Amino acid sequence: MVKAANSRGATPGPPSGTRILVVGGGYVGMYTALRLQRKLKHELARGEAEILVITPDPYMTYQPFLPEAAAGSISPRHVVVPLRRVLDKCKILIGEATAIDHAKRTATVTTLATAEEGTGAVELPYDELVLAPGSVSRTLPVPGLADYAIGFKTVEEAIGLRNHVIEQMDIASSTRDPAIRDAALTFVFVGGGYAGVEALAELEDMARYTSRYYHNIKPADLKWILVEASNRILPEVGEEMGTYAIRELRARNIDVRLETRLESCEDRIAVLSDGSRFPTRTVVWTAGVKPAPVLAATDLPLNERGRLRCTAELTVVGVEHAWAAGDAAAVPDVTAATPGTETAPNAQHAVRQTKVLAENIVASLRGAPLRQYAHKYVGSVASLGLHKGVAHVYGRKLKGYPAWFMHRAYHLSRVPTFNRKARVLAEWTLAGLFKREIVSLGSLEHPRAEFELAAGGKRPGHGHGPDSVRHRPHGGTLPGPEGGSKDEQQSDPRGN
């Protein structure tokens, strides 16, 4: 029998049994809820427990596949996992937790309906709290960043970036202005972690292939620049493999600039700390993430980086009935030789923590002892484009095709559900048999623009914000500069 952790009072809507509130539908949220619904299936069936997942999106994004989705190697719908299908024994609420009062066991939540109803946020009571909101992009006060940069953290940004790159090639192919052509074919990526390097490598591969179908664009006309503030890229794969990755990228005429920062990107000119200036219509920001804002709106203890202070059992320090893992949690690394070391905020740890987290929640409800999370980091893999990669796994260093194959094999084994595994494998197989798709569907981002114009609305303007749209001669639309932004330590699940 599962016992309620506390009495929730008279707030409308609580179940008769224990409510486990999971905030976040990413790696930690989805996997924890998935394991809880398996371990508590009898209690759920009897109404003695309820698992409620609050998430802003009805799907979990498998972020390691975003670069391949951007390059067209994988369909965007196969990069995401529908939560309602996977968590069929849980209740899914599409919304956002804006504050948590753990002393009262309540979460303040806004949903798609609260704005329509005009009633404001609602308070949801709970018994057990699992905080797994993940992280958000960390930006710096770089002039022009909010107006002109593009992020690379969501599937929408990945597909938008693919469309944007191809459309820049369309602009370069049709313009008679050398300055516009040069800016359209210059692509600046900021951040030398997994997201930046893999996104750049995959998109450069795609654009180089696409250029064969343009009568006046050659691969040498494309200018790719990687800007990294430290003295190395891909630190997770080790110094030797990171150096190899730099050599591989430079051999493809990619300008890798270490110990360099983006100072400004105003007026579509990327100004670097080394004094270089590049007119460009594409700045991709992948330079860091930070904890989700909801953590600061709780009465739970945080460390100096804004992450929840947790125990090795994945409970929040000093309070009962509160749990956390992944990017949001500062978890002691019990396998480290140095006391006080915390597990890295990457998905290798996050996914493994969910198993211990779910088991400990069930053990706590049933009065059983908790166990500590202990997992030694075993390595990382990274893709550098089709048939190219680097890996450092169990002390072994791989590069080229073997590393790329290991990258694909590892992430195929990790992507959730057999359905997704089969679809991704099928797409990879077909991609090896047929040519790449080189179509841009940028108008999908503004599907009503053409109808509005036909219905007598105003012609889309030339705004400078993320939502600006420019009219194209054939009646379609082209997104203007997009806002976006990325890690204090990159948190993509590239670990092995």
N, C-alpha and C positions, 0 to 999 in steps of 0.2 A: 504494500500500500504506500503510495506517495503522499506525504503529508505537506500541507501548505506551510510555507515558511513564515507567513504573517497574515494578519487579518487586514483586508484591503478596504474596509469601510463601505460606504454606500455609493461609490462612484459607479455610474451605469455601465453595464456590459461585462463585468468580470465573470469568469467561469466558476463552477462550483469547486473545481480542483486547483492544482498548482499551475499558475501561469508562468511560463518561461519566456521572457521577452528577449528576442535576439535583435539587436540594433545593427543592421548592415547585412547586405546580401552578397558580399564578395566571397573570397576564398574561405575565410574563417566563418562568416555567417552561414554560408550555404553548407559547408562540410559539417559544421557543428550541428546545425538543425537536421541534416541528413542522418547523422549518427544518433542523435537524440530520438528521432522518430522511429528508428529501428530498435533502440534499446528500451524505449518506453511504449512500444506498440500496444501492449496489453493495457497499460494505464491510460493511453490515449483512447483506446476503444471503449473503456469503461467510463470515460469522462473525468478521470481523476487527475488528468494533466492536460495542459494545452500549450502548444508551441506557437508563438506569434512572432513572425519575422517582419520587421519594418525596414523597407529598402526603397530608395528613390527610383530604382529601375526594376522591372519584372524579370530581370535576367542577371546571371553572373557572367562577367567578361573574362575569358581566359587570355590574359594580357600577353603572354609570350607569342601568341599567334597574330598580334596586331601588325607587326611588320610584314608578315606574309599576306595578311588581308589587304594591307595598303598596296602591296605589289601585285595583287590579283591572283596569288597562288592558292588562296582559300577564300571561299565565299564568306561575306560578313556574317551571315546568319549561322554559320558553323563555328564562329568564334565565341558565340554566346550560348549559355545554357538556360533554358526557360525554368524559372524557379517553381512555378505552379505545377509543372509536370514532374519535376524531380522531388519536390517537397509536398507530395500529395496528401500527407497526413498533417501538415502544418497549415496555419492560417497566414496568408501573405497580405500585408497591408502596404500599398504603394504610397509612400510618404517619407517624411524626414523628421527625425528626432532633433528638436532644436534645444532642448534642455532636459536634464534629468535631476530629480530630487530623490536621491537614494534613501535619505532619512525617512521620507514619506512613501517610498516605493512607487513613485510615479514618474512617467515620462511625458513631456510635452511634445506633441506631434502635430505637424501640418500635413495634410493630404491634398490630393487633387480636388477633393470635394469641399474642403474647408474654405477655399477661396470662393467657390461658387456659392456656398451657403452664406458666406459673409459672417460666420459665427466665430471666426478666429481659430486658433489652435485648440486641440483637445488634450485632455490629460488621460493617459492610460495607466491603470494600476498593474503591478506585476509582483511576483514573488521572488523569482530568480532573474537576474539581469546578466546578459551576455553582451558585452560591448565589443563590436567588431565593425566600426564604421570605416576602417581603412585609412587612407590618406588622401590628401588633395595636393594639387600642384603648388609648389613653392616658387613664388616669383620674387624678383628683386626690383627695386625702383629704377629700372632702365627706361629712359625716355623712349616713348613710342612702342614699348612692348605690348601694352594692353590693346593698342590700336592695330598693330600690324603683325604680331606674332601668331603662330599656330601651335597648339599643344599636341601632345601625342600620348594620351592616357586613356582614351575611350575609343570604342569602335567607331563612333561617329566622327571623331577627329581623324582616325586612320583613313577612313573612306573619303572624308573631305579633303585630306591631304593628297590622296591619290588623284582625285578629280582635279585638284588645284595644280598639281605638277603637269598633268597632261594638258590642261588648259593654258598653262604658261607656254608650253611648246606650240600650241595652236596660235597664241599671240605672237610668239617669235617668228613663226613661219609666215604670218600674214602681214606683219608690220614692215614699213619702209624706213622706220626710224631706228638707226643703229643703237641708240641709247636704250630705247624700249626693249629691243631684242636682247641686248646684253643683260639688262636687269631681269627680264623674264627667264633667261637661261642660267641665272645665278641662284644657287640654293644654299642657304646658310643654316647649319644645324648647331645648336648650342647645347653642350652636354656630352661627355664621353663615356657615359654609363651604358648599360644594356640598351635602354630605349633609344638613345641618340644614335649609337653606332649601328644597331641592327636596322633601325628605320632608314638611316641614310644608305646603308649598304644595299638593302632590298630595293629601295626606290631608285638608286643609281643603276642597279641591274635592270630594273623595269624600264627606266627612261632610255638607257642605252639601247635596249632592244627595240623600244618604240620608235627611236630616231630613224630606223631603217625605212619606216613608212612615210617619212617626210622628205620631200625632194630637196629641201634647202637647209636641213639640220643634220649635222654629223655628230657623233659621240664626243668629238673633241671640242665642239661648241658649248657643251654643257659644263658649267663650273660648279663643283661641289666643295663646300668648305665646312670642316668640322672644327668647332671652337671648344676647347677644354681648358678650364682654369688650373688644373693640376698638371703634373709633369708626366702623366700616363693616362691611358684609356683602359677600360675594362679591368679595373683592379682586382675583381673577383677571380679572374682566370690566371692571375699571377703576372709578375713582371715580364718573364720571357715570352709568354703567349700574348701579352699586351703589346710588346714590342713587335712581335710577328704581325699582329693585327694592323699596327701602324704601317709596316712595310707593305702589307697586302693592299691596304687602302690607297697608299701613295702610288703603288704600281698601277692603280686604276685612275691615276690623275686626280685623286681626291686630295685636296689641300688640308692636311691635318695640322692644326695650330695648337700646340701645348702651351701651358702657362700664359694663356690669353683669355681675356674676358670681353664680352659684348658690352660696350659702353653706351651705345645708343642705336636705335633703328628708326629714328624719326625720318619722315619724308621718304620712306623706303630706301634709306641708305644705312647699311650696317657699318657702324664705326667700332673697330676693335681696339683693345688697349695697347696693341703694338703700333697704332697709328694708321693701320690699313682702313680703307673705306671701299665698300662694295655696294654699288647700286643694286638692289635686289627686290624682288616682289615676293620673296619667300624666306621667312625666318621661322624656324621650328625650334621651340623652346622645350628642352627635356632636361633641365638643369637641377631638378630636385623635387621632393615632395615634403609635406609637413603633416602632422596629425590633423585629423578632421576637426572642424571648429566645435562640434558638439562636446568634445572632451573638456574644453575650457568652460562649458556651461553646465558642469556637474559639480556635486559636492564631494567628488572622489579625489584622492591624492594623485598629483602629477609630479613627474620629475622635471629637471631643468629644460628638457626638450619638449615638454608638453605631452608626454606619453604617460599612460597610467602606470603607477608603481605596482608591480605584481610580485607574487611569490612564485616559487618554482612549481607550485601546484596549480598555477594560473588563476588564483584568487587575487582580488585587489587587496593590497596591504591595508590592514587595520579595519576592514569592514567585512560583514558577512553577506552572503547571497549575491555577491557581485563578482563577475568573472570577465577575463579579457585575454586576447591572444592576437598575434599578428602585428601589423604596423602600429596599432593603438597601444600595445602593451610593452612595457620594459620588463622583460622576463630574465631573471638570473640564469646564467649559463653554468649549470652544475658540472659540465664536462671540461670547463676552462681551467687552465693551471693558475690563472691569476684571479684571486677573489674579487668580487664586484663586477666581473665581466657580464655583459648582457648579451642575449642572443640577437643576431643581426635581424633587422626588420625586413626580411625577404620571405618569399612564399615557400621556400624549402622548409623553413622553420614553421611558417604559419600553417601549412597544410598538415604537418605532423603534429603540431600543437593541438589541432582540433580533435584528434583522437583521444588524447589525454584529457582535454577539456570536457568533452562529452562524457567520458567515463567518470570523471571526477564529479560532474554535476549529478549524474545518476547515483554515484556512491554517496554523495552528500544527502540526497533526498532519501536514501534508504538507510542512512546511518552507518555506512561502511567507511573505512579509512581511505584517504586520498593518496595518490601517488605523484611523484615529481616528474616534470618533463625533462628528459635528457636525450639529446641527439647531437652527435658531433657532426659538424659541417664537413661534407665529403667532397665538395667540388662544384664546378660550374661549367656550363656550356654556352656558347654564343654563336649565332649565325652571322656570316659576313656576306650573305647573298647566296645565290644558287650554287650548290656544290662547294661552298667555301665556309669555313668555320674555325673556331678555336675551342679547346676544352682542357680543363685541368680537373681530373677525376681520380680520387683515391691515390693521389700523388703522381699519376700518369699524365703526360702532356700529349695532346693530339692536335693536329692542325690539318687544314685542307678538307678533303672529302670525308675522311674518317670522322673528323670532329663534326662536320655538317650532318652526317648520317646519324651520329650519336645524338645530336641536338634534336633531330626530328623524331628519332625512336623514343627518346626520353619523354618529350612533351606529348607525343601520341599516347604514351602509356599513362600520362598524368591528366590529360584532358578528361573531364567528367563524362560519364555515361557511355555505354557501348554504342549508342546511336551516333554520338558525336565522333567517336573514334572511327567508326565505319565510314562516315561521310567525309571526314578529313582525309582518310587513307584513299578513298575513291577519287577525291579531287586531286590529290598528289599524283595518283596513277594516271589520270586523264591528262594532267598538265604535262606529264612526261611524253604523252603520245601526240598531243596537239599543240598548236601555237598559242602563245599568250593572248589574252584579250587586251586591247589597247583603247577601249572605249571609256570616255569620261562622261559621267552622268551628273555633272555639277548642278543641273537644274533640279535634281531631287531635293536639294537643300532649300529650294524656294518654289515648291510645286504650284503655288497659286499665282505666281508673278505673271505668267502669260495670260491666264484667264482674267486677272484683274485689268490688264491692259486692254484685252479684247472687250471687256465689259464697260470700258470707258473710264477706267481708273487712271491714275497718274503713271506716267512712264517711270520705271524704277530709277532712282537717282544715283548719284556718284558719291554717296556718303563715305565717310572714313571709318565708321565703326564696324564691329564684327558682323553686324546684320546688313551691311550695305550690299546692294545688288546693282550690277551694271547691265544695261540692255545690250544684247548681241544682235547683229544685223539680221540673223535668220529668225529672231523672235525668242530664242531661249534666254537663259540667264546665266550670269557668271558671278560667283560670289566675290565680294570685295575682300579686303584684308580681314582676317579672322582673329579674334582674341583667343587666347588660350595660354597654357603654360605647362616643371617636374622636379631630386631627392637629396635630402640630407644624406641618405644612403639609399640607392635605388632598390625598390621593393618588388621588382618583377620576379616571377618564380623561375629564374634561370638556374637555380641550384640543382644539384643532382641528388 
